[in-house]
């Protein structure tokens, strides 16, 4: 927080305060509303004279502002120069006056009156220092300001109506501070304000100022995101307390005693309470799905935009439904890259377009300008940690379970719970309370949470067992024959609806909570086994990520590996405890701290840097080849050959759940480290207007990645092809953002390389569609959701198409290798045959490198697949063939049956020959007619990902 300044250069030589200069600027209405709010605090002061003085000064200041030279009745329009000068003088005096009155507020330091008075004092200071303006300029409006504007003097005060001996409310009133403390603690009105000002002052403003200074980007964003997430959870809890208040609870409390409708209509209704809770829910969801603090401004606006569109009579019902869904999906869509964020923002363009068209007012323009500004922001996209999402998931489940355990008989009073049910409900409620309260530590590091689930699982099991045991005993007591008895025991279920729901809930709790308990124990054991402190990593300002953090995204299985790769090459790699420790791990903590430099390039995201550095490592000129040893003397392969063959160890292998032991330490100084330095050099030059080095890096990296995609035998959705193609797409997306850079890179390719890259990216598109199809089918199965026949048919087609292409590719790949004369000759040579038996001067690595060179010479792009994808006619032909192949799977069948049939199909075609695969299509196309080399025409300018 900024401090006031004093002028020591006055003519008397003494230290006096300069005329007060207000550092923020608002409209007269905005600020006068605030002072109407503060005058309500007069009731906190016991001394009548001081109380009246506070009230009068607040009212006078608000009135003076409203009548000032620079007055403007429109909220949000700032004061003009004259009004600003007048306001600066007024607010300076008022600030000192208000602070002086704090000493007249009696009671303990932690009382609501003291804390509320201090809250408004801090908010005054934020107004004066311009901090509230910083928040408003970011579009992140403070609920405190909102309440002040909407409700004026309607904040609950310690004035209570006096009741007669029969409990009826009289006209007479009294101030009761003890009762006020009791009510405010229960109702949450004050907690909302205090929480907001504390968050604004200690988290939001420092974050926005640090971002403006361009302080360390990644750590700053992640800390703010975590603190914002926790703040929203606390605010949700506070608002839920307020929403639970009844009119009877406040009927004798001013201002509700004067206007009973204030509670339901204003505080709890669509004017503030329920609206704010809904927006907070959306903001929590947005952070959980990858959006950042800056995006919350748009999330808040979308709530009102959606409501406005749904209420507009000029918009068709079909369009209302479409636009409302876009608004809802914004905070529920998983994103993990700037490109995905940009695509998500692009979906909002038609929403804002229609909103501006039909609203056509200042508010709609303000919202659009904010949307346009925020979507261009450089933000951190790290999601809320899996630990926290697991906590949220279990909170949600327990809330549902408690409802299930609390079901009563229909139409009757439920007399009470059994001992087992009472214990189970109490344990569930305690576990829920602890999950919500103990947010300072991970649930996996919290012994209390583990003990809670241990108890809960046992009690759920005991309740279900007791119900079944009692039923068995009752059945056996009735003397049925043995077969009848077995049947009744097997088919038994509670006779009442209440009993069935409670038993089903308990059984599910036993299963779900037991599974989660095992996860808690395993994870705890894993983390404890790491047995080293992470404090020095934190002190060095590195972020710490769990290995599971890389699996945040649900979109594609290979993206977790890509996130892991990018982390290792980024400006500020996160430290992963699971990859550190013993000799069989990726690196030691000491190595990481000593060798991994934190780099910085202005206005470049951590991810973008990682993509560029990864491209740089594919050029042997950017690394130290001495780490691979000298060139062999018997088999003529170069260090560059060795480098090409070996680099999966510090590229693709880092996408694995368990990367190859110690390779990070072994290769870092020679490969990853120099590549990061080269990326920094290139990106700094690029920011200064020179894209030549960056274009060289991206062109070479993309060519080499394409080379590696071609030399992948299987188009697996989780193997090297997926990772390489995914990284190739990221590089393409990066260069496509800047036409000059794109053109400079593509110019270095030549038509064949350009066409080959586009081939790979087209295949990647089909791969992604296949993955999405499998995920949709599996989700439908898991959630017992029925898909339409058209949806199932499309998913079947997409899955079959990619697996058909993959099998075709695999057979062609090995056929090319087997048919290549040079490869056959080498495999029959003395060098190859004797390499493992000590042939002088020949090592196994020599032989591997030579064999790899032969493989490179033999394998070419498979034009029978790639060639088809270059033209509309070819793609139509492929889809027609796939439709005939896929016709063996009935889209009218259940999702479960379809999944099994697709699995059987994939297994069947995995090792089929090309001739057999061709025969599966209706038209047997000769191989030499699909894609001979002479048929390849120069491709259009590359558009990766298209």
Rosetta blueprint (number, residue, H / E / L):
1 X L
2 X L
3 X L
4 X L
5 X L
6 X E
7 X E
8 X L
9 X L
10 X L
11 X L
12 X L
13 X L
14 X L
15 X L
16 X E
17 X E
18 X L
19 X L
20 X L
21 X L
22 X L
23 X L
24 X L
25 X L
26 X L
27 X L
28 X H
29 X H
30 X H
31 X H
32 X H
33 X H
34 X H
35 X H
36 X H
37 X H
38 X H
39 X H
40 X H
41 X H
42 X H
43 X H
44 X H
45 X L
46 X L
47 X L
48 X H
49 X H
50 X H
51 X H
52 X H
53 X H
54 X H
55 X H
56 X H
57 X H
58 X H
59 X H
60 X H
61 X H
62 X H
63 X H
64 X H
65 X H
66 X H
67 X L
68 X L
69 X L
70 X L
71 X L
72 X L
73 X L
74 X L
75 X L
76 X L
77 X L
78 X L
79 X L
80 X L
81 X H
82 X H
83 X H
84 X H
85 X H
86 X H
87 X H
88 X H
89 X H
90 X H
91 X H
92 X H
93 X H
94 X H
95 X H
96 X H
97 X H
98 X H
99 X H
100 X H
101 X H
102 X H
103 X H
104 X H
105 X L
106 X L
107 X L
108 X L
109 X L
110 X L
111 X L
112 X H
113 X H
114 X H
115 X H
116 X H
117 X H
118 X H
119 X H
120 X H
121 X H
122 X H
123 X H
124 X H
125 X H
126 X H
127 X H
128 X H
129 X H
130 X L
131 X H
132 X H
133 X H
134 X H
135 X H
136 X H
137 X H
138 X L
139 X L
140 X L
141 X L
142 X L
143 X H
144 X H
145 X H
146 X H
147 X H
148 X H
149 X H
150 X H
151 X H
152 X L
153 X L
154 X L
155 X L
156 X L
157 X L
158 X L
159 X E
160 X E
161 X E
162 X E
163 X E
164 X L
165 X L
166 X L
167 X L
168 X L
169 X E
170 X E
171 X E
172 X E
173 X E
174 X E
175 X E
176 X L
177 X H
178 X H
179 X H
180 X H
181 X H
182 X H
183 X H
184 X H
185 X H
186 X H
187 X H
188 X L
189 X H
190 X H
191 X H
192 X H
193 X H
194 X H
195 X H
196 X H
197 X H
198 X H
199 X H
200 X H
201 X H
202 X H
203 X H
204 X H
205 X H
206 X H
207 X H
208 X H
209 X H
210 X H
211 X H
212 X H
213 X H
214 X L
215 X L
216 X L
217 X H
218 X H
219 X H
220 X H
221 X H
222 X H
223 X H
224 X H
225 X H
226 X H
227 X H
228 X H
229 X H
230 X H
231 X H
232 X H
233 X H
234 X H
235 X H
236 X H
237 X H
238 X H
239 X H
240 X H
241 X H
242 X H
243 X H
244 X L
245 X L
246 X L
247 X H
248 X H
249 X H
250 X H
251 X L
252 X L
253 X E
254 X L
255 X L
256 X L
257 X L
258 X L
259 X L
260 X L
261 X H
262 X H
263 X H
264 X H
265 X H
266 X H
267 X H
268 X L
269 X L
270 X L
271 X L
272 X L
273 X H
274 X H
275 X H
276 X H
277 X H
278 X H
279 X H
280 X H
281 X H
282 X H
283 X H
284 X H
285 X H
286 X H
287 X H
288 X H
289 X L
290 X L
291 X L
292 X L
293 X H
294 X H
295 X H
296 X H
297 X H
298 X H
299 X H
300 X H
301 X H
302 X H
303 X H
304 X H
305 X H
306 X H
307 X H
308 X H
309 X H
310 X H
311 X H
312 X L
313 X L
314 X L
315 X L
316 X L
317 X H
318 X H
319 X H
320 X H
321 X H
322 X H
323 X H
324 X H
325 X H
326 X H
327 X H
328 X H
329 X H
330 X H
331 X L
332 X L
333 X L
334 X L
335 X L
336 X L
337 X L
338 X H
339 X H
340 X H
341 X H
342 X H
343 X H
344 X H
345 X H
346 X H
347 X L
348 X L
349 X H
350 X H
351 X H
352 X H
353 X H
354 X H
355 X H
356 X H
357 X H
358 X H
359 X H
360 X L
361 X L
362 X H
363 X H
364 X H
365 X H
366 X H
367 X H
368 X H
369 X H
370 X H
371 X H
372 X H
373 X H
374 X H
375 X H
376 X L
377 X L
378 X L
379 X L
380 X L
381 X L
382 X L
383 X L
384 X L
385 X L
386 X H
387 X H
388 X H
389 X H
390 X H
391 X H
392 X H
393 X H
394 X H
395 X H
396 X H
397 X H
398 X H
399 X H
400 X H
401 X H
402 X H
403 X H
404 X H
405 X H
406 X L
407 X L
408 X L
409 X L
410 X L
411 X L
412 X L
413 X L
414 X L
415 X L
416 X L
417 X L
418 X L
419 X H
420 X H
421 X H
422 X H
423 X H
424 X H
425 X H
426 X H
427 X H
428 X H
429 X H
430 X H
431 X H
432 X H
433 X H
434 X H
435 X H
436 X H
437 X H
438 X L
439 X L
440 X L
441 X L
442 X L
443 X H
444 X H
445 X H
446 X L
447 X H
448 X H
449 X H
450 X H
451 X H
452 X H
453 X H
454 X H
455 X H
456 X H
457 X H
458 X H
459 X H
460 X H
461 X H
462 X H
463 X H
464 X H
465 X H
466 X H
467 X H
468 X H
469 X H
470 X H
471 X H
472 X H
473 X H
474 X H
475 X H
476 X H
477 X L
478 X L
479 X L
480 X L
481 X L
482 X H
483 X H
484 X H
485 X H
486 X H
487 X H
488 X H
489 X H
490 X H
491 X H
492 X L
493 X L
494 X L
495 X L
496 X L
497 X H
498 X H
499 X H
500 X H
501 X H
502 X H
503 X H
504 X H
505 X H
506 X H
507 X H
508 X H
509 X H
510 X H
511 X H
512 X H
513 X H
514 X H
515 X H
516 X H
517 X H
518 X H
519 X H
520 X H
521 X H
522 X H
523 X H
524 X H
525 X H
526 X H
527 X H
528 X H
529 X H
530 X L
531 X L
532 X L
533 X L
534 X L
535 X H
536 X H
537 X H
538 X H
539 X H
540 X L
541 X L
542 X L
543 X L
544 X E
545 X E
546 X L
547 X H
548 X H
549 X H
550 X H
551 X H
552 X L
553 X L
554 X L
555 X L
556 X L
557 X L
558 X L
559 X H
560 X H
561 X H
562 X H
563 X H
564 X H
565 X H
566 X H
567 X H
568 X H
569 X H
570 X L
571 X L
572 X L
573 X L
574 X L
575 X E
576 X E
577 X H
578 X H
579 X H
580 X E
581 X L
582 X L
583 X L
584 X L
585 X L
586 X L
587 X E
588 X L
589 X H
590 X H
591 X H
592 X H
593 X H
594 X H
595 X H
596 X L
597 X L
598 X L
599 X L
600 X L
601 X L
602 X L
603 X L
604 X L
605 X L
606 X H
607 X H
608 X H
609 X H
610 X H
611 X H
612 X H
613 X H
614 X H
615 X H
616 X H
617 X L
618 X L
619 X L
620 X H
621 X H
622 X H
623 X L
624 X L
625 X H
626 X H
627 X H
628 X H
629 X L
630 X L
631 X L
632 X L
633 X L
634 X L
635 X L
636 X L
637 X L
638 X L
639 X H
640 X H
641 X H
642 X H
643 X H
644 X H
645 X H
646 X H
647 X H
648 X H
649 X H
650 X L
651 X L
652 X H
653 X H
654 X H
655 X H
656 X L
657 X L
658 X L
659 X L
660 X L
661 X L
662 X L
663 X H
664 X H
665 X H
666 X H
667 X H
668 X L
669 X L
670 X L
671 X L
672 X H
673 X H
674 X H
675 X H
676 X H
677 X H
678 X H
679 X H
680 X H
681 X H
682 X H
683 X H
684 X H
685 X H
686 X H
687 X H
688 X L
689 X L
690 X L
691 X L
692 X H
693 X H
694 X H
695 X H
696 X H
697 X H
698 X H
699 X H
700 X H
701 X H
702 X H
703 X H
704 X H
705 X H
706 X H
707 X H
708 X H
709 X H
710 X H
711 X L
712 X L
713 X L
714 X L
715 X L
716 X L
717 X L
718 X L
719 X L
720 X H
721 X H
722 X H
723 X H
724 X H
725 X H
726 X H
727 X H
728 X H
729 X H
730 X H
731 X H
732 X H
733 X H
734 X H
735 X H
736 X H
737 X L
738 X L
739 X H
740 X H
741 X H
742 X H
743 X H
744 X H
745 X H
746 X H
747 X L
748 X L
749 X L
750 X L
751 X H
752 X H
753 X H
754 X H
755 X H
756 X H
757 X H
758 X H
759 X H
760 X H
761 X H
762 X H
763 X H
764 X H
765 X H
766 X H
767 X H
768 X H
769 X H
770 X H
771 X H
772 X H
773 X H
774 X H
775 X H
776 X H
777 X H
778 X H
779 X H
780 X H
781 X H
782 X H
783 X L
784 X L
785 X L
786 X L
787 X L
788 X L
789 X H
790 X H
791 X H
792 X H
793 X H
794 X H
795 X H
796 X H
797 X H
798 X H
799 X H
800 X H
801 X H
802 X H
803 X H
804 X H
805 X H
806 X H
807 X H
808 X H
809 X H
810 X H
811 X H
812 X H
813 X H
814 X H
815 X H
816 X H
817 X H
818 X H
819 X H
820 X L
821 X H
822 X H
823 X H
824 X H
825 X H
826 X H
827 X H
828 X L
829 X L
830 X H
831 X H
832 X H
833 X H
834 X H
835 X H
836 X H
837 X H
838 X L
839 X L
840 X L
841 X L
842 X L
843 X L
844 X H
845 X H
846 X H
847 X H
848 X H
849 X H
850 X H
851 X H
852 X H
853 X H
854 X H
855 X H
856 X H
857 X H
858 X H
859 X L
860 X L
861 X L
862 X L
863 X H
864 X H
865 X H
866 X H
867 X L
868 X H
869 X H
870 X H
871 X L
872 X H
873 X H
874 X H
875 X H
876 X H
877 X H
878 X H
879 X H
880 X H
881 X H
882 X H
883 X H
884 X H
885 X H
886 X H
887 X L
888 X L
889 X L
890 X L
891 X L
892 X L
893 X L
894 X L
895 X H
896 X H
897 X H
898 X H
899 X H
900 X H
901 X H
902 X H
903 X H
904 X H
905 X H
906 X H
907 X H
908 X H
909 X H
910 X L
911 X L
912 X L
913 X L
914 X H
915 X H
916 X H
917 X H
918 X H
919 X H
920 X H
921 X L
922 X L
923 X L
924 X L
925 X L
926 X L
927 X H
928 X H
929 X H
930 X H
931 X L
932 X L
933 X H
934 X H
935 X H
936 X L
937 X L
938 X L
939 X L
940 X L
941 X L
942 X L
943 X L
944 X L
945 X L
946 X L
